[in-house]
Amino acid sequence: MSRKCTSNWLDTYLEYTAFQEAPRKFHLWTGLSTLASVVKRNIKLPRGYFNIYPNLYVALVAPSGFTKTSAADISIKFLKEVPSIELIEEKVTSWYILDYFQELTTNKGECCVTMYAPEMKTFLGDLNKAELVAMLTSFYGCPDSSSFRTKGNKGAAIFKDICLNLLACSTPEWLTLGTTTDEIAGGFTGRFVYVFEDIPERSFAFPEDYITPEVQALRQPLIDDLNHIATLKGDFMLTDQAKADYLVWYSTREQECTDERLRGYYARKRDLIFKVAMLLSLSQDDSMLIDEDVLKMTWTILSDIENKMKETFSGIVDDPALKYKDMIVSQLAKAPGQEMSRADLLKKNWNRFDGQILDRIITNLIDAGMLDNYTMKAKKGVKIMYKLVDVGY
């Protein structure tokens, strides 16, 4: 079957969503998530001792008002046009997933599911959070089988051919309060691709005025090609040049991680590269081939989100008083002369912390060599000033 999109699927999807206000990278990653959901376990890259399936855990992270949920909703609407998709959209508990996966194993012989969490705060609520996090962490690797103890000591439930895709939306504030250092150390957050943005890049007061017949005409080819891609099965292969390029990156990959909170992500990047590369290739054609051009495109896409990914975790630390350390550095970096007075910092953050907590943050930054302080005369006494020392931070 020939493809209906005149360009590749992702480019057509980005053209279709071009007049929705969310950042372009949000639409790119919801598009990748859509492709990952429809191929399930039908596509894989054999790696000798194991297989890599192109499933993804994607989290769109931005302040309120960035229409991240609206961007994700477009993706989910396209998924609903593919009859074979198993979709969970509501808040779930670990017990619900156990029952649901057991039912899928019995009726379909596989557990291929897409979970959509418009609000990560609601999705990962306090109820059964530890069990749910453990389960999602385990399922990321698409195990051939998995067993979990069922409710009421009824024995172990055996699940077969698991493939879980997860698309979630969150604000930075909730990640600060809702994510613990234990979850980072345990590997849960390292399985996510966090797509962070806090700078608006486009605005359309009346997007409906831009939805021309030409834009509307893109929808059906996208649906048709998505249903075609859902039928593809087979193993991916790498060209010799792609292998050579990957080997060069692999030999220097340890140098990429500069933030301990992202160590889990970078440790799994070796597999994530292949996941994204498979999806980019599937977006283009049915060749089941990863060549050097696809790999270069993959690295470009990942580098684009990695530049801001550390801001996703800026507030996640053991000491609650230091949750705002990176935020203070960011505020100073954006201030004129990269300096602010103590009074201005307190005014800017009056709803987040008090003077005592600010003192602890400032002391930590000064000890780390990132900040300097001095006094200057003011109309009423002396003004305490803080200045960023190393702009590299």
C-alpha positions, 0 to 999 in steps of 0.5 A: 500500500502506498502512503497517502501523506505527500510528505512523511507522516511526522512532517504532515502531522506538524503541518496539520498542528502548525496553528495550535499554540503549543510549542512545535516540540510538543507536537513532534513528541506527541506525534512520535508517541502516536506512532509508538502506540500504533506499532505496539510490539509488531516492530522491534530491533533485535539486540542479541540478548534482548529486543528494543521496542519503540514504546515511549514514556513522554511527559510534556512539561510547561507552566499553566497556559501552554496548551500542552494538554490541547496538543496531547488531545490532538494525538489521542484523537488520531489514536482513536481512529485506529481500531486496535488501540487499547487506550486508558485515559482516566486516573488509574490504580495499580489494581485496575491495571492488574485486572485490565492486563489480566483481561487483555492477556486472556482475551487477546494474548497481549497487553499493548496499551496506551495510557494518557494522563492529561494531568500527571498530578491526578494520574500519579496521585497518592493512592497506590502511587508506590505500587503504580510507579513500580509497575510502570517502571517494570513495564517500560522494557516491554517484557514478554511476560510478567507476574504480579501478586493480585488483590486478596491473595488470589495468587499471581497474575501472569501477563503476556507480551506487554507494550506500554506507551505513556503520554502525560502532561505536567507543570514544573511545579507539580514535578517539584512537589510530586517527584521524589529523589527516590523515584529518580534513583529507582529509575522511574523518571529516567524512563521518561522523555521530559519535553520542557518549554517555558517560552511561548513561541507562537500565538494564534488568537483565532486559530480557526481562521488558519484552518484552511481547506488545505489544512483540513485535507491533511487529516484523512491522509494522516489517519489512513497512513496511521492505520497502514503503519499499524499493520506493519510487522518485522525487525529493523536493521541498521546500515553499516554507516549507521552502525559506525556513527553510533559506535562513535557516539557510544564511545563518548556517551559518558561525557553527556550527563552533567546533572546527576538527576538526569543520569537515569535518562542518559543511561538509557539513551543508548536504547532511546536513540533506537526507539526514536530512530525506528519511529522516524524511519516508520514515519518515512516509509516501510523499509524497516531500516535505520540509516545514518540520516535517520540517526542524525535526525534522532540526535538532533531531536534529542539534543533539542529537548536535552538542552532544557530537560534539566530544568524539569528537575530543577526543584527535585532535591532532598532538602525542601529548602533547596527546591528553588536553588536552580530557579534563583540562579535562573532569575539572576541570569535573566536580570540586568547585569545578572544581579538582584537585590535581596528585597527584589528576590523576596518580592519576586518569590513571596509566595514560594519561600521566606527570608530564612529559606532564601538565606540557605539557598544563597549560602549554598550558591555562594559556597558552590562558587556560583554567587557573590554578594555585596552591599550598596547604599540605598535611600533607606540604609543599605541594600544587599545585592546578589550577583551571578559569578559563573554565567555558565550555570 
